[in-house]
């Protein structure tokens, strides 16, 4: 290759790299912070909390899928992020903050995200990244993904070792538990989502219901 042609290729490469850097700089980050709570305080895994009636309860595991982040302006979709699927695991602090890339000049007034994995994605069986079954959030192709997993112990649970396990998921009708969360949001601010684990568990009679391990009506109701 002669010198002039080499210099032309080098100039073109530098221009492309510069354009990529400029594009990256135009993107802002919209931060979604998640915080499981118990009666207004940050949840501590494996700690025992007292409930009415003398019940003692602890949460040992909390995991869930959040997916398909979208931004709206006047109820019109204006942006959907390239990042589509997030596995939230309270034992992994890094997973509790979702960093979403958005254009610098994006105007929006609402943010939307799904709790769970949609039926189309389930049928495509992507099985990579956050959706890899190695994370322990997948049943079978017939049942699909576990959208939310909450496990722990309670004095009221009649199960072995006083355990409770709620694995809520699935995708086939009529038992599709997918939930959509939409919140008001401003361009210059992120969003803090509080997850009130205490309200969820206090709504359940753990003496009667302490295990859900497959899709069904109960999974939809608790979701």
Secondary structure, DSSP 8 states (H G I E B T S, - for coil): --HHHHHHHHHHHHHHHHHHHHHHHHEEEEEEEEEEEETTEE--TT-EEE-GGG-EEEEEEEEEEEEEEEEEETTEEEEE-S--EEEEETTSGGGGEEEEEEETT---SEEEEEES--HHHHHHT---GGG-GGGS-B--TTT-BEEEEEEEEETT--SGGGEEEEEEE--STT----EEEEEE--TT--EEEEEEHHHHHHTS-TTT--EE-S-SHHHHHH-
